[in-house]
Structure formats: structure tokens, C-alpha cells
Amino acid sequence: MRHVTVYTTDKEYSHFIELAKNLHYVKKIETDEEPTKEKS
């Protein structure tokens, strides 16, 4: 298995993560970010 590191801006980060989650071959997504809390 290969490892990929991506550097992106905060503005593009959430969009990139959504794209990666929709790729069937992506097995695991790790970030160094704190989980964001959803606003109620």
C-alpha cells in the first residue's frame, strides 16, 4: 500500500476530504487536525 501526503489550504481542506472519502480505493484517511464540532 502507498502513503500520500497532501498539503492544502484550510479553505480547500474539507472539500478535499469529502472527495477522498468518495474514492473507493481510499482505505484510510488520517489528519493532524482536531475533529471539528458540528454546530447545532
C-alpha positions, 0 to 999 in steps of 0.5 A: 500500500502507498502513503500520500501526503497532501498539503492544502489550504484550510479553505480547500481542506474539507472539500478535499476530504469529502472527495477522498472519502468518495474514492473507493480505493481510499482505505484510510484517511488520517489528519493532524487536525482536531475533529471539528464540532458540528454546530447545532 
